Amino acid sequence: MSTKKLLLVDDEEGIRRFLGLTLMDLGYEVETAENGESALKAIPEISPSIILTDIKMPRMDGIELLKAVKADYPHIEVIMLTGHGDIDLAIESLKFDAADFITKPIDDEVLEISLGRVMEKIELKDKLREHTENLERLVEEKTQRIIELERQNAACQVVEGLSEALSSAAHEVETGSGLFNELPCLVSIHNRYLEIVAANELLKERLGDVVGKNSFDIYSDRETPGNACPVQLTFDTGKGQRSKETFIGKEGEEIPVTVYTAPIPNKNGEIELVLDISVDMTELKRLNDELLETQYKFQRLFDEAPCYISVQNRDFTIAEVNRRFKEDFAEHLGAPCYASYKHRERPCDECPVQRTFQDGESHQTETVVTTQNGEQKNMLVWSAPIRNAYGEIKQVMEMSTDITEIRRLQDHLTSLGFMLGSMSHGVKGMLTALDGGIYRLESGLRKNDQERVTEAAAVLKNVVGRVKKMVLDILYYAKSREIEVETVSATHFLRDTAALIVPKAVAANVQYSVDIPEDLGNIDVDSSSMSAAIVNFLENGVDACSPNQPDRKYKIDVSARDLGDKIELAISDNGAGMDRETKEKIFTLFFSSKGKRGTGIGLFISNQTIEQHGGRIQVESEPQQGTTFTIMLPRKVENKKAQQSIPCS
């Protein structure tokens, strides 16, 4: 912070200008503010050493500014400017730690003297602070030095006591008596020539009479002094060693041990002997090998199980998954399960994992998931609790079995009757509409009322179209059949198909635009099934734009492009759109986002039709932003029924 930086506060612009020039002539870096509030806002950025402020100001006067500055910035010195009539206020300001006050009109010499005194005060405070900091640092250094000396003294005492204890232990081992002969450890004493000079009874029992042998002789992988054993390392470094080693038993067997060595100094502080205490790890190694083998077996079962397995925490984050899960869904450890492979923003309704955490029981549900390759699978999900040694549920295992093929067979065997039953009311309504249309047609003919006849014909045409679509959906679903392709003009076929939806778009007040070029060439299609498939996408687009929002203009765009051996058809709308979960399930049988207005088979059949033609569908959608279906159709369809050429009209 610069000690020559000053903030001038006065509500009169003239005073700020001329007094500011005077202060700059005196060598100060000057910033100004028109009132107390502006000054407080500017202080953090300016960081002044001195504030020169008028007492009488609107909004916040000088006394209030002084109090605020001293509360938040006690190191800043404040000089008050006052008129002769405000002398009492100026004196009062001294009670609140103002550095000085100057009366108006301001005498330059008085101003310079006052500022000089304040600068001396600031410099004195800086020197005092620096001296205090140096003194504190010196005290800290001396304190640390005293603590270090005390630690060294304590360490020396510990070393002396340890040396005495080790010497006593060595004596007990040599004489064959005392605590170390009672310990269930292999204890030996080694001299500086790397010779074993003493051993306890347990070591002799396990390794034989090793006294007099080289220190490295008892190790299975040490043959010469050049391959340093823990005893030699202790002599070389002067420090105790800890390592996992292997001893050679008296029958030649290998004994895994953990070796601890400690130096034993003489009175001169030189290492005279080394104490070797080794713990037999044979049983521990056996148990560890069994544990590893068991873990391997369980891991192999975990990975090879013919289902997807994940272990989840209470917050639904994935803690572990098996190999099959990793292959199809990638490894999202630490991520929530509902986001990783169900692509949801919150836990599923009736989540079996959550229910297992709540009641400790296994639960079952059925769902649809999407793999990382975009493949949709029907899954039968089971949950099971994972408990700790105290019976507390720490995690839950979720096992998901792929039942896609089973569900597909069940659907083909049983769903037709269910579908017909669910459509009965719709069929009844259409029959009623047919009766009404026929009645209006007959009435119009009898009365020779052409307008009534036209209206009746429109009603009949609409109802017949709906009946046709429903019957075709049922037929396509109920009986799988080969498509009967024919070569047609792609331009005429797509334009004629797009035109079928115009009346519905007009009735729904949806803007409808078609951009299909003239020169798309020919394409092999089953005209009936492909037209129905495309109309399904178009009708879904109109439905997505209903009901209309008064302040929004809805539209559907249909366009086509020539991609050489393929034709791309794009159908876009700016309607309701879909979230990711809905988008991934729209081609699933009986899934509908329209509620009772949808059967859930239209898009399923459309997708099948396009796949039969060797095509594919790409879906892009965002909630409230709209949806785009991009359909890629090959010009030639292979391995289908013989084609017939249809001349272009």
C-alpha positions in Angstrom: 0.0 0.0 0.0 1.5 3.4 -1.0 1.7 5.8 2.0 1.3 8.8 -0.5 -2.2 7.6 -1.7 -5.0 9.9 -0.5 -8.8 9.8 -0.9 -10.5 13.3 -1.0 -14.3 13.2 -0.1 -16.4 16.3 -0.6 -19.9 16.9 -2.1 -18.7 20.1 -3.9 -17.0 19.5 -7.2 -15.1 22.7 -7.2 -13.4 21.9 -3.8 -12.6 18.4 -5.1 -11.0 19.8 -8.2 -8.9 22.7 -6.7 -8.0 21.0 -3.4 -7.1 17.9 -5.4 -4.6 19.9 -7.5 -3.0 21.3 -4.3 -2.6 17.8 -2.9 -1.0 16.5 -6.1 1.4 19.5 -6.0 2.3 18.3 -2.5 3.3 14.9 -4.0 0.1 12.8 -3.2 -1.7 10.4 -5.4 -5.3 11.6 -5.2 -8.6 9.9 -5.8 -11.9 11.6 -5.1 -15.5 10.7 -4.0 -18.6 12.9 -3.9 -20.0 11.4 -0.6 -19.4 9.0 2.2 -21.2 6.0 0.5 -19.1 6.4 -2.7 -15.9 6.6 -0.6 -16.7 3.4 1.3 -17.3 1.6 -2.1 -14.0 2.9 -3.5 -11.7 2.0 -0.5 -11.1 -1.7 -1.4 -10.0 -0.7 -4.9 -8.0 2.4 -4.0 -6.4 1.3 -0.7 -5.6 4.9 0.5 -3.4 5.7 3.5 -5.2 8.9 4.3 -8.8 10.0 3.8 -9.5 13.8 3.7 -13.3 14.3 4.2 -15.7 17.1 4.7 -18.0 16.8 7.7 -21.2 18.2 6.2 -22.3 16.0 3.3 -25.7 14.6 2.1 -26.6 10.9 2.4 -23.6 10.1 4.7 -21.8 12.9 6.6 -18.1 12.9 7.6 -18.7 11.6 11.1 -20.6 8.5 9.9 -17.9 7.9 7.3 -15.2 8.2 10.0 -17.0 5.6 12.2 -17.4 3.2 9.2 -13.7 3.5 8.2 -12.4 3.0 11.7 -14.6 -0.1 12.1 -13.5 -1.8 8.9 -10.1 -0.2 8.1 -8.5 1.0 11.4 -5.1 1.5 9.7 -6.4 4.3 7.5 -5.9 7.8 9.0 -8.8 10.3 8.6 -8.5 14.1 8.5 -11.8 16.1 8.9 -12.5 19.3 6.9 -14.9 21.7 8.7 -16.3 25.3 8.6 -15.9 27.6 11.5 -19.5 26.8 12.6 -18.8 23.1 12.8 -16.0 23.3 15.2 -17.9 21.2 17.8 -18.4 18.5 15.3 -14.7 18.6 14.4 -13.8 18.2 18.1 -16.3 15.4 18.4 -14.6 13.6 15.5 -11.4 13.4 17.6 -13.3 11.1 20.0 -13.8 8.7 17.1 -10.1 8.5 16.4 -9.8 11.2 13.7 -6.1 12.1 13.0 -6.7 15.9 12.8 -9.2 18.5 11.6 -8.7 21.5 9.3 -11.1 24.5 9.1 -12.3 26.1 5.9 -11.2 28.0 4.0 -8.2 25.7 3.9 -4.8 27.3 4.2 -2.2 25.4 2.1 0.5 25.7 4.8 -1.8 24.4 7.5 -2.9 21.5 5.2 0.8 20.6 4.5 1.7 20.6 8.2 -1.3 18.5 9.1 -0.6 16.0 6.3 3.1 15.9 7.4 2.1 15.0 11.0 -0.2 12.3 9.7 2.5 10.8 7.4 4.9 10.8 10.4 2.3 8.9 12.4 1.8 6.4 9.6 5.6 5.8 9.2 5.9 5.4 12.9 3.1 2.8 13.0 4.8 1.0 10.1 8.2 0.9 11.8 6.5 -0.3 15.1 4.7 -3.0 13.2 7.9 -4.1 11.4 9.7 -4.2 14.7 6.9 -6.2 16.4 7.0 -8.7 13.5 10.8 -9.1 13.7 10.5 -9.5 17.5 7.8 -12.2 17.1 9.9 -14.0 14.5 12.9 -13.9 16.7 10.9 -15.3 19.7 9.5 -18.0 17.4 13.0 -19.0 16.2 14.4 -19.2 19.7 11.4 -21.2 20.9 11.8 -23.7 18.1 15.5 -24.0 18.9 14.7 -24.8 22.6 12.1 -27.4 21.6 14.6 -29.0 19.2 17.3 -29.2 21.9 14.8 -30.8 24.3 13.8 -33.3 21.6 17.4 -34.2 21.0 18.0 -34.7 24.8 14.9 -36.9 25.0 16.0 -38.9 22.0 19.5 -39.5 23.6 17.8 -40.8 26.7 15.6 -43.2 24.7 18.6 -44.5 22.8 20.6 -45.1 26.0 17.6 -47.0 27.5 17.1 -49.0 24.3 20.8 -49.9 24.1 20.7 -51.2 27.7 17.5 -53.2 26.9 19.0 -54.7 23.7 22.2 -55.6 25.6 20.1 -57.3 28.3 18.1 -59.1 25.6 21.4 -60.3 23.9 22.6 -61.7 27.2 19.3 -63.6 27.8 19.5 -65.2 24.4 23.2 -66.2 24.9 22.5 -67.8 28.3 19.3 -69.5 27.1 17.1 -67.9 29.7 14.8 -65.0 30.0 11.9 -63.4 28.1 13.3 -63.8 24.5 13.5 -67.6 24.9 9.8 -67.5 25.8 8.8 -65.4 22.8 7.1 -67.3 19.9 9.7 -65.7 17.5 12.9 -66.8 15.9 15.6 -64.7 17.7 19.3 -64.6 16.9 22.4 -62.4 17.6 25.0 -61.6 14.9 28.4 -60.0 15.2 30.2 -57.5 12.9 31.8 -60.4 11.0 28.3 -61.5 9.9 28.4 -64.6 12.1 25.5 -66.0 14.2 26.8 -66.0 17.8 23.5 -67.0 19.6 20.0 -68.2 18.8 16.9 -69.0 20.9 15.5 -72.4 21.3 12.6 -71.9 18.8 15.1 -70.9 16.0 17.3 -73.9 16.7 14.2 -76.1 16.6 13.1 -74.8 13.2 16.4 -74.1 11.5 18.8 -76.4 13.3 22.0 -75.5 15.1 23.0 -72.3 13.2 25.4 -70.8 15.8 28.7 -70.2 14.0 27.2 -70.0 10.5 27.2 -66.9 8.4 24.3 -64.5 8.9 23.2 -64.9 5.3 23.3 -68.7 5.3 19.8 -69.0 6.9 18.2 -67.1 4.0 16.9 -69.0 0.9 17.9 -66.3 -1.6 21.2 -65.1 0.0 24.3 -66.9 -1.0 27.2 -64.4 -0.5 27.9 -61.3 1.5 27.5 -59.4 -1.8 23.7 -60.0 -1.6 23.1 -58.1 1.6 20.8 -59.6 4.2 18.9 -57.5 6.8 21.7 -58.1 9.3 24.4 -56.8 7.0 22.2 -53.8 6.1 21.9 -52.9 9.8 25.7 -53.0 10.2 26.1 -50.9 7.0 23.5 -48.2 7.8 23.4 -48.3 11.6 19.6 -48.5 11.4 17.1 -51.3 12.2 15.6 -53.1 9.2 12.2 -54.6 8.5 11.6 -56.9 5.5 9.8 -60.0 4.3 12.3 -62.8 3.9 12.4 -66.6 3.5 14.4 -68.8 5.9 15.7 -72.4 5.1 14.4 -74.9 7.6 16.5 -77.8 8.8 14.7 -80.1 6.4 15.3 -77.8 3.5 11.8 -76.4 3.6 11.1 -72.6 3.0 9.8 -70.7 6.0 8.3 -67.2 5.2 9.1 -64.7 7.9 9.0 -61.0 8.6 12.4 -59.9 9.9 13.0 -57.1 12.4 16.7 -56.1 13.1 18.1 -53.7 15.7 21.7 -52.6 16.3 23.3 -53.1 19.7 26.0 -50.5 20.3 28.9 -50.8 22.8 29.9 -48.2 25.3 31.6 -46.2 22.7 28.5 -46.0 20.5 29.8 -48.4 17.9 27.6 -51.2 16.6 28.9 -54.4 18.2 26.0 -56.8 17.6 22.7 -57.0 15.7 19.6 -58.5 17.2 17.4 -60.4 14.7 13.8 -61.1 15.6 11.8 -62.9 12.9 8.1 -63.8 13.0 7.0 -67.0 11.3 4.4 -66.1 8.6 3.7 -69.6 7.4 0.1 -69.8 8.7 -0.6 -66.2 7.8 0.7 -66.9 4.2 -1.5 -70.0 4.0 -4.6 -68.1 5.1 -3.7 -65.2 2.8 -3.4 -67.7 -0.2 -6.7 -69.2 0.7 -8.3 -65.8 0.9 -6.8 -64.8 -2.5 -8.1 -68.0 -4.0 -11.6 -67.5 -2.6 -11.6 -63.9 -3.8 -10.5 -65.0 -7.2 -13.3 -67.6 -7.3 -15.9 -65.1 -6.3 -14.6 -62.5 -8.8 -14.7 -65.1 -11.5 -18.3 -66.0 -10.6 -19.1 -62.3 -10.4 -17.7 -61.6 -13.8 -19.0 -64.7 -15.6 -22.5 -64.5 -14.3 -24.9 -64.5 -17.3 -26.5 -61.2 -16.2 -25.5 -57.6 -15.4 -24.5 -57.1 -11.8 -23.8 -53.8 -10.0 -23.2 -53.0 -6.3 -24.7 -49.7 -5.2 -24.3 -47.4 -2.2 -27.2 -45.7 -0.4 -26.9 -42.7 -2.6 -27.3 -45.0 -5.7 -23.7 -44.5 -6.7 -22.1 -47.6 -8.4 -19.4 -49.2 -6.2 -18.6 -52.3 -8.4 -19.8 -53.9 -11.6 -19.1 -57.2 -13.3 -17.5 -57.7 -16.7 -20.7 -58.0 -18.7 -21.9 -54.7 -17.3 -18.6 -53.0 -18.3 -18.9 -54.4 -21.8 -22.4 -53.1 -22.5 -22.7 -50.0 -20.3 -19.1 -48.9 -19.8 -17.7 -48.5 -16.2 -19.3 -45.6 -14.4 -17.9 -46.2 -10.9 -19.0 -43.4 -8.6 -21.8 -42.3 -10.8 -25.6 -42.8 -9.9 -27.0 -45.9 -11.5 -30.1 -44.1 -12.8 -27.8 -41.7 -14.7 -25.2 -44.2 -15.9 -27.3 -46.8 -17.7 -30.9 -45.5 -17.4 -30.2 -41.9 -18.5 -32.5 -40.4 -15.9 -32.1 -37.3 -13.7 -33.6 -38.8 -10.6 -34.1 -42.4 -9.2 -36.6 -44.6 -10.9 -40.1 -44.9 -9.4 -40.4 -48.0 -7.2 -36.6 -48.5 -7.3 -35.8 -52.0 -6.0 -32.4 -50.9 -4.6 -34.1 -48.2 -2.6 -36.8 -50.6 -1.3 -34.1 -53.1 -0.3 -32.2 -50.5 1.7 -35.5 -49.6 3.4 -36.8 -53.1 4.4 -33.8 -55.4 3.9 -35.7 -57.7 1.5 -35.1 -58.6 -2.1 -37.3 -56.9 -4.7 -38.0 -57.3 -8.4 -39.0 -55.0 -11.2 -38.9 -54.9 -15.0 -37.4 -52.0 -17.0 -35.9 -51.0 -20.4 -32.2 -49.9 -20.5 -30.0 -48.7 -23.4 -26.5 -49.9 -23.9 -23.6 -47.7 -24.9 -24.1 -48.9 -28.5 -27.7 -47.6 -28.4 -29.3 -51.1 -28.2 -32.4 -51.3 -26.1 -32.9 -54.3 -23.8 -35.8 -55.5 -21.6 -34.4 -56.3 -18.2 -35.7 -58.3 -15.2 -34.1 -56.7 -12.2 -33.5 -58.3 -8.7 -32.1 -56.6 -5.7 -30.4 -58.2 -2.7 -28.9 -56.7 0.4 -25.1 -56.9 1.3 -24.6 -56.9 5.0 -21.6 -56.4 7.2 -20.6 -58.6 10.2 -23.2 -56.8 12.4 -26.1 -57.5 10.0 -26.2 -53.9 8.9 -27.0 -53.2 5.2 -24.0 -51.4 3.7 -24.7 -51.9 0.0 -27.2 -53.5 -2.3 -26.5 -55.8 -5.3 -28.6 -55.3 -8.3 -28.8 -58.2 -10.8 -30.4 -57.6 -14.2 -31.2 -60.4 -16.6 -31.7 -59.7 -20.3 -35.2 -60.9 -21.2 -35.5 -59.1 -24.5 -35.9 -62.2 -26.6 -38.3 -63.8 -24.0 -40.4 -60.6 -24.0 -40.4 -60.5 -27.8 -41.8 -64.1 -28.0 -44.3 -63.4 -25.2 -45.4 -60.2 -27.0 -46.0 -62.1 -30.3 -47.9 -64.9 -28.6 -50.1 -63.0 -26.1 -50.2 -59.3 -26.9 -52.5 -59.4 -30.0 -55.5 -60.3 -27.9 -54.6 -57.6 -25.3 -54.1 -55.1 -28.1 -57.5 -55.9 -29.6 -59.2 -55.6 -26.2 -57.6 -52.3 -25.5 -58.7 -51.0 -29.0 -62.3 -52.1 -28.6 -63.5 -48.7 -27.5 -61.6 -47.1 -30.3 -63.1 -49.5 -32.9 -66.6 -48.9 -31.4 -66.1 -45.2 -31.7 -65.0 -45.5 -35.4 -68.0 -47.7 -36.2 -70.3 -45.2 -34.6 -68.6 -42.5 -36.7 -69.2 -44.6 -39.8 -72.9 -45.0 -39.0 -73.1 -41.3 -38.5 -71.3 -40.5 -41.8 -73.5 -43.0 -43.7 -76.7 -41.5 -42.2 -75.5 -38.0 -43.2 -74.6 -39.2 -46.7 -78.1 -40.9 -47.1 -79.8 -37.8 -45.8 -77.9 -35.6 -48.1 -78.7 -37.8 -51.1 -82.4 -37.9 -50.3 -82.6 -34.1 -49.9 -80.2 -33.5 -52.8 -78.1 -31.4 -50.4 -74.6 -31.4 -52.0 -73.0 -29.6 -49.0 -74.2 -32.3 -46.6 -73.0 -35.0 -49.0 -69.6 -33.4 -49.2 -69.3 -33.2 -45.4 -70.4 -36.8 -45.0 -67.8 -37.9 -47.5 -65.1 -36.1 -45.6 -66.1 -37.8 -42.4 -66.3 -41.2 -44.0 -62.9 -40.7 -45.6 -61.3 -39.7 -42.3 -62.8 -42.6 -40.4 -61.9 -45.1 -43.2 -58.3 -43.8 -43.0 -58.2 -44.4 -39.3 -59.7 -47.9 -39.7 -57.2 -48.7 -42.4 -54.2 -47.5 -40.2 -55.4 -49.5 -37.2 -56.0 -52.6 -39.2 -52.6 -52.3 -41.0 -50.9 -51.9 -37.6 -52.6 -55.0 -36.3 -51.7 -57.0 -39.4 -48.1 -55.9 -39.4 -47.7 -56.7 -35.8 -49.7 -59.9 -35.8 -48.0 -61.5 -38.7 -44.4 -60.9 -39.7 -44.1 -60.8 -43.5 -41.5 -60.1 -46.1 -41.8 -56.7 -47.8 -42.7 -56.6 -51.5 -40.5 -54.0 -53.0 -41.0 -52.1 -56.2 -38.9 -49.5 -57.9 -40.6 -46.1 -57.7 -39.7 -42.4 -58.2 -38.3 -41.3 -54.9 -39.5 -37.7 -55.5 -43.1 -38.6 -56.3 -43.3 -41.3 -53.6 -42.1 -38.9 -50.9 -44.2 -36.0 -52.1 -47.3 -38.1 -52.3 -46.7 -39.5 -48.8 -46.0 -36.0 -47.3 -49.2 -34.7 -48.9 -51.3 -37.2 -46.9 -50.8 -35.3 -43.7 -51.6 -31.8 -45.0 -55.3 -31.8 -43.8 -54.3 -32.9 -40.3 -51.6 -30.2 -40.1 -54.1 -27.5 -41.4 -56.7 -28.6 -38.9 -54.1 -28.3 -36.0 -53.0 -24.9 -37.2 -49.5 -26.2 -37.8 -47.3 -24.7 -40.5 -46.3 -27.4 -42.9 -43.4 -27.1 -45.4 -42.0 -29.8 -47.8 -38.6 -29.5 -49.5 -38.2 -32.6 -51.7 -36.0 -32.1 -54.8 -37.1 -33.1 -58.3 -34.1 -35.2 -59.1 -33.9 -37.8 -56.3 -34.0 -40.7 -58.8 -35.5 -44.1 -58.1 -35.7 -46.2 -54.9 -36.8 -49.7 -54.0 -39.6 -49.7 -51.4 -42.7 -51.5 -50.3 -44.9 -48.5 -51.1 -47.8 -49.5 -48.7 -45.7 -50.3 -45.6 -43.2 -47.5 -46.1 -45.9 -44.9 -46.7 -47.6 -46.0 -43.5 -44.3 -45.8 -41.6 -43.5 -42.2 -42.8 -47.1 -41.1 -42.1 -46.6 -42.3 -38.5 -43.7 -40.0 -38.0 -45.6 -37.1 -39.7 -48.7 -37.6 -37.5 -46.5 -37.8 -34.4 -45.0 -34.4 -35.4 -48.5 -32.9 -35.6 -49.5 -34.4 -32.3 -46.3 -33.1 -30.7 -47.4 -29.6 -31.7 -50.9 -29.9 -30.0 -52.4 -28.5 -28.0 -51.1 -25.2 -29.3 -49.7 -22.5 -27.1 -51.3 -19.2 -28.2 -48.0 -17.3 -28.2 -46.1 -19.9 -30.2 -46.0 -20.7 -33.9 -45.7 -24.4 -34.5 -44.2 -25.9 -37.7 -43.2 -29.2 -39.4 -40.4 -29.3 -42.0 -40.0 -32.3 -44.3 -36.9 -32.5 -46.5 -35.0 -35.0 -48.5 -31.4 -35.3 -49.8 -29.6 -37.5 -52.3 -26.6 -39.2 -50.7 -25.6 -41.4 -53.6 -26.6 -45.0 -52.7 -28.9 -43.7 -50.0 -31.7 -41.1 -49.6 -32.0 -39.1 -46.4 -35.5 -38.0 -45.2 -35.7 -35.5 -42.3 -38.9 -34.8 -40.4 -38.6 -31.9 -37.9 -41.0 -30.2 -35.6 -40.7 -27.6 -32.9 -43.3 -29.2 -30.6 -43.1 -30.8 -27.1 -39.9 -32.8 -27.7 -38.7 -35.7 -25.5 -36.3 -36.3 -22.7 -33.6 -38.9 -23.1 -35.5 -41.7 -21.5 -38.5 -41.3 -23.7 -36.3 -40.9 -26.8 -34.7 -44.2 -26.1 -38.0 -46.1 -25.6 -40.1 -44.7 -28.4 -39.5 -47.7 -30.6 -40.4 -50.2 -27.8 -43.6 -52.1 -28.2 -46.6 -50.6 -26.4 -44.6 -47.6 -25.2 -46.5 -44.4 -25.9 -46.0 -40.9 -24.6 -49.5 -39.9 -25.7 -51.3 -41.6 -22.8 -54.7 -43.1 -23.8 -54.4 -41.4 -27.3 -51.7 -43.8 -28.4 -51.5 -47.6 -28.9 -47.8 -47.9 -28.6 -47.3 -49.9 -31.8 -47.2 -47.3 -34.5 -43.5 -46.3 -34.2 -42.6 -49.9 -33.3 -44.0 -51.0 -36.6 -42.5 -48.0 -38.5 -39.0 -48.9 -37.1 -39.5 -52.5 -38.1 -40.5 -51.5 -41.6 -37.4 -49.2 -42.1 -35.1 -51.9 -40.7 -36.7 -54.4 -43.2 -35.7 -52.0 -46.0 -32.1 -52.0 -44.7 -32.5 -48.4 -43.4 -32.0 -46.8 -40.0 -33.4 -44.0 -37.9 -31.6 -41.3 -35.9 -33.6 -39.3 -33.3 -32.6 -35.9 -31.9 -34.9 -34.3 -29.4 -35.0 -31.8 -26.5 -37.9 -31.1 -24.2 -39.9 -28.1 -25.4 -37.5 -27.6 -28.3 -38.8 -30.2 -30.8 -37.8 -33.4 -32.4 -36.0 -34.4 -35.7 -36.3 -37.9 -37.2 -33.6 -38.6 -39.7 -34.4 -41.7 -41.9 -31.7 -43.2 -44.1 -33.1 -45.4 -46.8 -30.9 -47.4 -49.3 -31.8 -47.1 -52.9 -31.6 -50.9 -53.4 -33.1 -53.5 -51.1 -31.2 -56.8 -51.1 -32.6 -60.3 -50.5 -36.3 -59.4 -50.8 -39.0 -60.5 -53.1 -38.5 -59.9 -56.8 -38.9 -56.3 -57.7 -41.2 -54.8 -60.3 -40.5 -51.5 -62.1 -43.1 -48.8 -61.7 -42.7 -46.1 -64.3 -42.4 -42.6 -63.1 -45.5 -40.5 -63.7 
